[in-house]
Amino acid sequence: MERRTIGAGALAVGAVGLGCMPMSWAYSTSRQRGDESVRCVHRALDLGSSLLDTADMYGPFTNELLLGRVLRERRADAFVSTKVGLLVGEQHIVANGRPGYVRRACDASLRRLQTDVIDLYQLHRPDPEVPIEETWGAMAELVRAGKVRSLGLCALGARGGRRSGTGLHDGTLRQLQRVQQVFPVAAVEAELSVWSPEALRTLLPWCAARGVGFLAAMPLGNGFLTGTLTPGEGFEPDDVRARHPRFTAEMMAANQPIVAGLRRVARRHGPEVTPAQVALAWVLSRGRHVIALPGTKRERWATENAAAAGLRLSAADLAEIGRLPGARGSWD
């Protein structure tokens, strides 16, 4: 697989990584199988999808434990990215950016992952009660201690930190400018897909200008851009899509022209090419500093996603995708 680099340290990873969250958090929990997920991780590594993206809150903790089962055998094949800063309660999630907590959380993640170093340690969300410089400073200490190789920041979501009349990522850009004064940012993780292209306007250019890697989360639109979801089929109650306004039956039907457009482009590249692969190839075409992180828990989809790294879209393909209608049912 094509290799791309993250940050000034030139840490090399496969262009398509593996988002591990669906293995134990947020999606169809009744279908989660530990052994199946372990096979999926092994398959991804075999294909060069070396960046494994997780977080201590996924499960919580069980996602890191699952990856630890693979890493104890194949640490040299993997680039491990995990996150800190969010605590999961019974009915709520809260931020914790206190330096002491960050240090303890890192040690706990290292134990669960069965490794002595984390390649990329990301701040999941800033704590509004703690200056972000203090949290970032504690994370920088972990680099100096040899427990972490590089630091990253997750962008605020569509409903977080946005002020009236401002851009979606303005808050994240302000945070990046502050933490850069403390310790270099190696990567930024944010949603980017054909139906959520907002990061293209400001966040991607910011990263490109500074040699910062961009980790494209949800590049398949939470599964919608694969074309495998049926409008009105419904989701399990604990599936995040059950509460997402783009996943009502009405909005899924209204957004089908986006999938149809991806299918048209896929057909031009051969009968084996899928809409999902076109969607991932579009993300990868946004810049050499972009790494796609599709999430899955199945070997089949990990194999399909990895193959997208070899798909090259033409100028005509990109223009056609650029003319597709915008997604309906956004948070805004």
Backbone hydrogen bonds in HBPLUS format (Angstrom, degrees):
<---DONOR---> <-ACCEPTOR-->    atom                        ^
c    i                          cat <-CA-CA->   ^        H-A-AA   ^      H-
h    n   atom  resd res      DA  || num        DHA   H-A  angle D-A-AA Bond
n    s   type  num  typ     dist DA aas  dist angle  dist       angle   num
A0015-ALA N   A0002-GLU O   2.92 MM  13  5.73 147.9  2.02 161.9 158.0     1
A0004-ARG N   A0013-VAL O   2.74 MM   9  5.47 161.9  1.78 162.7 168.3     2
A0013-VAL N   A0004-ARG O   2.79 MM   9  5.47 157.6  1.84 158.6 166.3     3
A0006-ILE N   A0011-LEU O   2.84 MM   5  5.07 139.4  2.01 129.7 142.5     4
A0011-LEU N   A0006-ILE O   3.36 MM   5  5.07 162.8  2.39 136.5 131.5     5
A0010-ALA N   A0007-GLY O   3.00 MM   3  5.62 162.6  2.03 118.4 122.1     6
A0292-ALA N   A0015-ALA O   3.02 MM 277  6.43 148.1  2.12 165.4 164.8     7
A0017-GLY N   A0292-ALA O   2.72 MM 275  5.98 172.9  1.73 178.5 177.2     8
A0018-LEU N   A0051-LEU O   2.82 MM  33  6.13 162.1  1.86 177.5 174.4     9
A0053-ASP N   A0018-LEU O   2.98 MM  35  6.18 174.5  1.98 161.5 162.5    10
A0019-GLY N   A0294-PRO O   2.88 MM 275  5.35 173.9  1.89 129.5 127.4    11
A0296-THR N   A0019-GLY O   3.30 MM 277  6.51 142.3  2.45 165.3 161.2    12
A0020-CYS N   A0053-ASP O   2.97 MM  33  5.75 167.4  1.99 156.2 159.4    13
A0023-MET N   A0020-CYS O   3.01 MM   3  5.72 156.0  2.07 124.8 132.0    14
A0024-SER N   A0021-MET O   3.07 MM   3  5.99 162.9  2.10 130.2 133.3    15
A0025-TRP N   A0021-MET O   2.95 MM   4  5.49 121.3  2.30 155.6 168.0    16
A0240-VAL N   A0026-ALA O   2.83 MM 214  5.46 157.0  1.88 159.0 161.7    17
A0031-ARG N   A0028-SER O   2.95 MM   3  5.68 158.4  1.99 122.0 128.6    18
A0032-GLN N   A0029-THR O   3.17 MM   3  5.24 168.4  2.18 110.2 112.3    19
A0037-SER N   A0033-ARG O   2.94 MM   4  6.17 157.4  1.99 156.5 163.3    20
A0038-VAL N   A0034-GLY O   2.93 MM   4  6.21 154.1  2.00 151.6 158.8    21
A0039-ARG N   A0035-ASP O   3.06 MM   4  6.33 157.7  2.11 146.7 152.1    22
A0040-CYS N   A0036-GLU O   3.01 MM   4  6.27 147.6  2.11 141.0 150.5    23
A0041-VAL N   A0037-SER O   2.96 MM   4  6.32 154.6  2.03 152.1 157.4    24
A0042-HIS N   A0038-VAL O   3.05 MM   4  6.34 165.5  2.08 152.6 156.1    25
A0043-ARG N   A0039-ARG O   2.91 MM   4  6.12 159.0  1.96 148.4 154.4    26
A0044-ALA N   A0040-CYS O   2.92 MM   4  6.18 159.8  1.97 150.8 156.1    27
A0045-LEU N   A0041-VAL O   3.01 MM   4  6.26 163.7  2.04 154.2 158.0    28
A0046-ASP N   A0042-HIS O   2.92 MM   4  6.16 154.4  1.99 148.6 156.2    29
A0047-LEU N   A0043-ARG O   3.11 MM   4  6.37 142.1  2.26 145.3 154.6    30
A0047-LEU N   A0044-ALA O   3.13 MM   3  5.22 127.2  2.42  96.5 109.8    31
A0049-SER N   A0044-ALA O   2.89 MM   5  5.03 148.1  1.99 155.7 146.7    32
A0048-GLY N   A0045-LEU O   3.14 MM   3  5.12 159.8  2.18 103.1 109.4    33
A0050-SER N   A0048-GLY O   2.87 MM   2  5.32 126.7  2.16 108.5  92.3    34
A0079-PHE N   A0050-SER O   2.81 MM  29  5.48 166.9  1.82 137.0 133.4    35
A0052-LEU N   A0079-PHE O   2.90 MM  27  6.13 160.2  1.94 158.2 163.8    36
A0081-SER N   A0052-LEU O   2.98 MM  29  6.00 167.2  1.99 165.1 161.3    37
A0054-THR N   A0081-SER O   2.83 MM  27  6.14 165.2  1.85 159.8 164.9    38
A0058-TYR N   A0055-ALA O   3.26 MM   3  5.57 153.0  2.33 106.4 113.7    39
A0056-ASP N   A0083-LYS O   3.46 MM  27  6.18 174.3  2.46 138.4 139.4    40
A0061-PHE N   A0056-ASP O   2.81 MM   5  4.93 151.0  1.90 144.4 153.5    41
A0063-ASN N   A0058-TYR O   3.20 MM   5  5.59 165.5  2.22 153.5 149.9    42
A0065-LEU N   A0061-PHE O   3.15 MM   4  6.46 160.1  2.19 152.0 158.1    43
A0066-LEU N   A0062-THR O   2.92 MM   4  6.09 153.9  1.99 145.5 151.8    44
A0067-LEU N   A0063-ASN O   3.07 MM   4  6.38 162.6  2.11 148.7 152.7    45
A0068-GLY N   A0064-GLU O   2.90 MM   4  6.11 147.6  2.00 146.2 155.9    46
A0069-ARG N   A0066-LEU O   3.09 MM   3  5.45 137.8  2.27 104.2 114.9    47
A0070-VAL N   A0067-LEU O   2.93 MM   3  5.32 133.6  2.15 107.4 119.7    48
A0071-LEU N   A0067-LEU O   2.85 MM   4  6.12 168.0  1.86 159.5 163.6    49
A0072-ARG N   A0068-GLY O   3.12 MM   4  5.99 151.5  2.21 143.3 146.6    50
A0073-GLU N   A0070-VAL O   2.99 MM   3  5.62 152.7  2.07 115.3 123.6    51
A0074-ARG N   A0070-VAL O   2.93 MM   4  6.06 148.9  2.03 145.3 155.1    52
A0077-ASP N   A0074-ARG O   3.02 MM   3  5.50 149.0  2.12 114.2 123.2    53
A0078-ALA N   A0075-ARG O   3.18 MM   3  5.46 157.6  2.23 110.4 117.0    54
A0120-LEU N   A0080-VAL O   3.00 MM  40  6.34 150.4  2.09 157.4 155.9    55
A0082-THR N   A0120-LEU O   3.11 MM  38  6.59 148.5  2.22 166.3 175.5    56
A0122-GLN N   A0082-THR O   2.91 MM  40  6.19 167.9  1.93 152.7 156.8    57
A0084-VAL N   A0122-GLN O   2.88 MM  38  6.28 147.9  1.98 165.8 176.4    58
A0124-HIS N   A0084-VAL O   2.73 MM  40  5.50 167.0  1.75 155.4 159.0    59
A0096-ASN N   A0085-GLY O   2.88 MM  11  5.04 154.8  1.94 125.4 131.5    60
A0087-LEU N   A0094-VAL O   2.71 MM   7  5.28 164.9  1.74 162.6 168.1    61
A0094-VAL N   A0087-LEU O   2.92 MM   7  5.28 156.2  1.98 149.2 155.8    62
A0089-GLY N   A0092-HIS O   2.72 MM   3  5.11 169.6  1.73 167.0 165.9    63
A0101-TYR N   A0098-ARG O   2.96 MM   3  5.34 117.2  2.37 108.9 124.2    64
A0102-VAL N   A0098-ARG O   2.99 MM   4  6.31 159.5  2.04 157.8 164.5    65
A0103-ARG N   A0099-PRO O   3.09 MM   4  6.37 161.1  2.13 154.6 158.1    66
A0104-ARG N   A0100-GLY O   3.12 MM   4  6.38 162.3  2.16 147.8 152.5    67
A0105-ALA N   A0101-TYR O   2.78 MM   4  5.93 161.5  1.81 158.1 163.8    68
A0106-CYS N   A0102-VAL O   3.00 MM   4  6.15 155.0  2.06 147.5 153.5    69
A0107-ASP N   A0103-ARG O   3.24 MM   4  6.49 166.2  2.26 148.0 150.8    70
A0108-ALA N   A0104-ARG O   3.02 MM   4  6.28 156.3  2.08 148.0 154.8    71
A0109-SER N   A0105-ALA O   2.89 MM   4  6.13 155.4  1.96 149.0 155.6    72
A0110-LEU N   A0106-CYS O   2.92 MM   4  6.19 161.1  1.95 156.9 161.8    73
A0111-ARG N   A0107-ASP O   3.12 MM   4  6.41 153.4  2.19 143.8 150.4    74
A0112-ARG N   A0108-ALA O   3.01 MM   4  6.30 165.9  2.03 152.1 155.6    75
A0113-LEU N   A0109-SER O   2.85 MM   4  5.95 160.9  1.89 155.3 160.6    76
A0114-GLN N   A0110-LEU O   3.04 MM   4  5.94 114.6  2.48 133.0 147.0    77
A0115-THR N   A0110-LEU O   3.26 MM   5  5.50 164.3  2.29 150.0 154.5    78
A0114-GLN N   A0111-ARG O   3.18 MM   3  5.09 148.4  2.29  97.4 106.9    79
A0118-ILE N   A0147-LYS O   2.91 MM  29  6.31 156.5  1.97 141.0 145.7    80
A0149-ARG N   A0118-ILE O   2.84 MM  31  6.27 149.9  1.93 161.2 165.0    81
A0121-TYR N   A0150-SER O   2.92 MM  29  6.32 166.6  1.94 152.9 153.6    82
A0152-GLY N   A0121-TYR O   2.96 MM  31  5.97 153.4  2.03 132.5 132.6    83
A0123-LEU N   A0152-GLY O   2.90 MM  29  6.37 152.1  1.98 147.4 147.8    84
A0154-CYS N   A0123-LEU O   3.10 MM  31  6.08 165.5  2.12 156.4 153.5    85
A0130-VAL N   A0127-ASP O   3.02 MM   3  5.37 166.1  2.04 116.8 121.3    86
A0134-GLU N   A0131-PRO O   2.88 MM   3  5.52 137.1  2.07 116.0 126.7    87
A0135-THR N   A0131-PRO O   3.41 MM   4  6.90 157.0  2.47 150.4 156.2    88
A0136-TRP N   A0132-ILE O   2.88 MM   4  6.03 169.4  1.89 154.0 157.4    89
A0137-GLY N   A0133-GLU O   2.87 MM   4  5.84 144.8  1.99 133.6 143.6    90
A0138-ALA N   A0134-GLU O   3.09 MM   4  6.35 151.7  2.18 144.4 150.4    91
A0139-MET N   A0135-THR O   3.09 MM   4  6.45 150.2  2.18 145.0 153.6    92
A0140-ALA N   A0136-TRP O   2.83 MM   4  6.12 150.2  1.92 146.6 155.2    93
A0141-GLU N   A0137-GLY O   3.03 MM   4  6.32 144.4  2.16 141.1 150.2    94
A0142-LEU N   A0139-MET O   3.05 MM   3  5.17 127.2  2.34  97.0 110.7    95
A0143-VAL N   A0140-ALA O   3.05 MM   3  5.13 126.1  2.35  97.1 111.0    96
A0144-ARG N   A0140-ALA O   3.11 MM   4  6.51 162.2  2.14 153.1 156.9    97
A0145-ALA N   A0141-GLU O   2.89 MM   4  6.11 135.4  2.09 139.7 152.7    98
A0147-LYS N   A0142-LEU O   2.99 MM   5  5.39 143.4  2.13 166.8 165.1    99
A0146-GLY N   A0143-VAL O   2.96 MM   3  5.18 156.8  2.02 106.8 114.4   100
A0186-ALA N   A0151-LEU O   2.81 MM  35  5.58 164.2  1.83 164.7 170.2   101
A0153-LEU N   A0187-ALA O   3.04 MM  34  6.58 149.2  2.14 148.8 155.3   102
A0189-GLU N   A0153-LEU O   3.00 MM  36  6.33 157.4  2.05 140.4 147.0   103
A0155-ALA N   A0189-GLU O   2.79 MM  34  6.03 169.6  1.80 166.5 167.9   104
A0160-GLY N   A0157-GLY O   3.08 MM   3  5.16 163.1  2.11 108.2 113.6   105
A0166-THR N   A0163-ARG O   3.16 MM   3  5.58 154.0  2.23 139.3 135.3   106
A0170-ASP N   A0167-GLY O   3.30 MM   3  5.30 171.1  2.31 107.7 110.0   107
A0173-LEU N   A0169-HIS O   2.99 MM   4  6.22 158.1  2.03 153.1 159.1   108
A0174-ARG N   A0170-ASP O   3.04 MM   4  6.35 152.9  2.12 148.3 155.1   109
A0175-GLN N   A0171-GLY O   3.10 MM   4  6.40 155.0  2.17 145.2 151.9   110
A0176-LEU N   A0172-THR O   2.87 MM   4  6.14 158.0  1.92 152.7 158.9   111
A0177-GLN N   A0173-LEU O   3.03 MM   4  6.23 158.2  2.08 147.5 152.5   112
A0178-ARG N   A0174-ARG O   3.19 MM   4  6.45 147.2  2.30 141.0 149.4   113
A0178-ARG N   A0175-GLN O   3.11 MM   3  5.14 120.4  2.48  94.5 109.3   114
A0179-VAL N   A0175-GLN O   2.94 MM   4  6.24 169.9  1.95 162.0 163.3   115
A0180-GLN N   A0176-LEU O   2.97 MM   4  5.95 151.9  2.05 147.5 154.6   116
A0181-GLN N   A0178-ARG O   3.18 MM   3  5.65 146.8  2.30 107.2 116.0   117
A0182-VAL N   A0179-VAL O   2.86 MM   3  5.19 153.0  1.93 110.1 119.1   118
A0183-PHE N   A0179-VAL O   3.02 MM   4  6.33 165.8  2.05 169.2 170.5   119
A0213-GLY N   A0186-ALA O   2.88 MM  27  6.11 157.0  1.93 151.7 144.8   120
A0188-VAL N   A0213-GLY O   2.88 MM  25  6.32 148.6  1.98 151.8 159.4   121
A0215-LEU N   A0188-VAL O   2.81 MM  27  6.03 166.7  1.83 150.2 154.9   122
A0190-ALA N   A0215-LEU O   3.11 MM  25  6.46 155.0  2.18 162.5 167.3   123
A0217-ALA N   A0190-ALA O   2.84 MM  27  5.42 160.1  1.88 130.8 133.9   124
A0192-LEU N   A0217-ALA O   3.11 MM  25  6.08 152.5  2.19 163.8 158.5   125
A0193-SER N   A0196-SER O   3.13 MM   3  4.87 152.9  2.20 111.8 117.1   126
A0196-SER N   A0193-SER O   3.07 MM   3  4.87 149.6  2.16  97.8 107.3   127
A0200-LEU N   A0197-PRO O   2.93 MM   3  5.79 162.6  1.96 130.9 136.0   128
A0201-ARG N   A0198-GLU O   3.15 MM   3  5.96 155.6  2.21 122.3 126.8   129
A0204-LEU N   A0199-ALA O   2.94 MM   5  5.92 166.0  1.96 160.7 157.6   130
A0206-TRP N   A0202-THR O   3.10 MM   4  6.19 152.7  2.18 143.4 151.1   131
A0207-CYS N   A0203-LEU O   3.09 MM   4  6.37 160.5  2.13 150.5 154.9   132
A0208-ALA N   A0204-LEU O   2.88 MM   4  6.10 167.5  1.89 160.0 163.5   133
A0209-ALA N   A0205-PRO O   2.99 MM   4  6.05 159.1  2.04 148.6 153.0   134
A0210-ARG N   A0207-CYS O   3.13 MM   3  5.36 144.1  2.26 104.0 114.3   135
A0212-VAL N   A0207-CYS O   2.90 MM   5  4.57 162.5  1.93 143.3 141.0   136
A0214-PHE N   A0289-HIS O   2.81 MM  75  5.92 168.3  1.83 158.3 156.1   137
A0291-ILE N   A0214-PHE O   2.86 MM  77  6.21 159.5  1.90 166.1 169.0   138
A0216-ALA N   A0291-ILE O   2.79 MM  75  5.97 162.8  1.82 159.7 165.3   139
A0293-LEU N   A0216-ALA O   2.98 MM  77  5.67 151.8  2.06 154.4 148.8   140
A0221-GLY N   A0218-MET O   3.05 MM   3  5.29 155.1  2.11 118.4 117.0   141
A0223-GLY N   A0220-LEU O   3.03 MM   3  5.30 129.5  2.30 103.0 116.7   142
A0225-LEU N   A0220-LEU O   3.08 MM   5  5.07 153.6  2.16 137.8 139.9   143
A0224-PHE N   A0221-GLY O   3.02 MM   3  5.28 161.7  2.05 119.8 118.4   144
A0226-THR N   A0223-GLY O   3.26 MM   3  5.58 159.8  2.30 108.7 114.8   145
A0227-GLY N   A0224-PHE O   3.20 MM   3  5.97 163.4  2.22 120.8 124.9   146
A0233-GLU N   A0230-THR O   3.06 MM   3  5.53 160.8  2.09 139.6 139.7   147
A0239-ASP N   A0236-GLU O   2.94 MM   3  5.29 164.8  1.97 120.0 123.8   148
A0242-ALA N   A0239-ASP O   2.90 MM   3  5.58 157.4  1.95 120.8 127.8   149
A0243-ARG N   A0240-VAL O   3.26 MM   3  5.86 161.2  2.29 112.8 118.0   150
A0244-HIS N   A0241-ARG O   3.29 MM   3  4.80 161.6  2.33  94.6 100.1   151
A0247-PHE N   A0244-HIS O   2.95 MM   3  5.51 163.1  1.98 120.9 126.4   152
A0252-MET N   A0248-THR O   2.89 MM   4  6.06 162.1  1.93 159.8 165.1   153
A0253-ALA N   A0249-ALA O   3.07 MM   4  6.18 154.7  2.14 142.7 149.0   154
A0254-ALA N   A0250-GLU O   2.97 MM   4  6.20 154.1  2.04 142.6 150.4   155
A0255-ASN N   A0251-MET O   2.97 MM   4  6.08 139.5  2.14 143.3 152.4   156
A0256-GLN N   A0253-ALA O   3.30 MM   3  5.43 167.7  2.31 107.6 110.6   157
A0258-ILE N   A0255-ASN O   3.10 MM   3  5.80 151.0  2.18 119.8 126.8   158
A0259-VAL N   A0256-GLN O   3.02 MM   3  5.25 113.7  2.47 105.3 120.2   159
A0260-ALA N   A0256-GLN O   2.91 MM   4  6.19 163.1  1.93 159.8 165.5   160
A0261-GLY N   A0257-PRO O   3.01 MM   4  6.08 149.8  2.10 136.9 143.7   161
A0262-LEU N   A0258-ILE O   3.15 MM   4  6.51 153.8  2.23 145.0 151.6   162
A0263-ARG N   A0259-VAL O   2.92 MM   4  6.21 150.8  2.00 150.3 158.9   163
A0264-ARG N   A0260-ALA O   3.02 MM   4  6.33 150.3  2.11 145.3 152.7   164
A0265-VAL N   A0261-GLY O   3.22 MM   4  6.53 161.6  2.26 149.0 152.6   165
A0266-ALA N   A0262-LEU O   2.93 MM   4  6.14 158.8  1.98 146.5 153.1   166
A0267-ARG N   A0263-ARG O   2.95 MM   4  6.17 157.0  2.01 152.8 157.2   167
A0268-ARG N   A0265-VAL O   3.14 MM   3  5.40 129.0  2.42 101.7 114.5   168
A0269-HIS N   A0266-ALA O   2.97 MM   3  5.34 146.5  2.08 108.8 118.9   169
A0270-GLY N   A0267-ARG O   3.28 MM   3  5.29 163.0  2.31 102.5 107.6   170
A0273-VAL N   A0270-GLY O   3.23 MM   3  5.63 159.1  2.28 112.2 118.3   171
A0278-VAL N   A0274-THR O   3.16 MM   4  6.54 153.9  2.23 150.5 157.8   172
A0279-ALA N   A0275-PRO O   2.90 MM   4  6.16 158.8  1.95 151.0 156.9   173
A0280-LEU N   A0276-ALA O   2.95 MM   4  6.25 153.9  2.02 149.1 155.9   174
A0281-ALA N   A0277-GLN O   2.86 MM   4  6.02 157.6  1.91 145.1 151.9   175
A0282-TRP N   A0278-VAL O   2.90 MM   4  6.12 151.0  1.99 148.6 155.9   176
A0283-VAL N   A0279-ALA O   3.22 MM   4  6.52 155.1  2.29 139.7 145.5   177
A0284-LEU N   A0280-LEU O   2.95 MM   4  6.29 163.3  1.98 154.9 158.8   178
A0285-SER N   A0281-ALA O   2.96 MM   4  6.11 135.7  2.16 140.1 151.7   179
A0285-SER N   A0282-TRP O   3.18 MM   3  5.09 128.3  2.46  92.9 106.5   180
A0286-ARG N   A0283-VAL O   3.10 MM   3  5.54 162.8  2.13 113.1 118.3   181
A0290-VAL N   A0287-GLY O   3.15 MM   3  5.49 162.8  2.18 116.3 117.5   182
A0302-ALA N   A0298-ARG O   3.09 MM   4  6.35 159.1  2.14 152.4 159.0   183
A0303-THR N   A0299-GLU O   2.91 MM   4  6.08 155.7  1.97 155.0 160.3   184
A0304-GLU N   A0300-ARG O   3.09 MM   4  6.38 160.8  2.12 144.7 149.8   185
A0305-ASN N   A0301-TRP O   2.81 MM   4  5.93 164.7  1.84 152.0 156.5   186
A0306-ALA N   A0302-ALA O   3.02 MM   4  6.10 159.7  2.06 142.6 147.9   187
A0307-ALA N   A0303-THR O   3.23 MM   4  6.44 151.8  2.31 145.4 152.0   188
A0308-ALA N   A0305-ASN O   3.04 MM   3  5.38 145.2  2.17 106.0 116.1   189
A0309-ALA N   A0306-ALA O   3.17 MM   3  5.89 162.4  2.20 117.9 122.4   190
A0310-GLY N   A0307-ALA O   3.10 MM   3  5.79 159.8  2.15 117.6 122.9   191
A0311-LEU N   A0308-ALA O   3.10 MM   3  5.16 164.8  2.12 107.8 112.6   192
A0318-LEU N   A0314-SER O   2.97 MM   4  6.30 166.8  1.99 156.2 158.3   193
A0319-ALA N   A0315-ALA O   2.92 MM   4  6.09 152.4  2.00 143.6 151.6   194
A0320-GLU N   A0316-ALA O   2.93 MM   4  6.13 156.0  1.99 146.8 153.0   195
A0321-ILE N   A0317-ASP O   2.94 MM   4  6.25 162.0  1.97 155.3 160.2   196
A0322-GLY N   A0318-LEU O   2.88 MM   4  6.03 149.1  1.97 141.1 150.3   197
A0323-ARG N   A0319-ALA O   3.13 MM   4  6.40 125.2  2.45 137.0 149.8   198
A0323-ARG N   A0320-GLU O   3.10 MM   3  5.21 141.1  2.26  98.1 109.2   199
A0324-LEU N   A0321-ILE O   3.12 MM   3  5.34 162.6  2.15 108.3 113.7   200
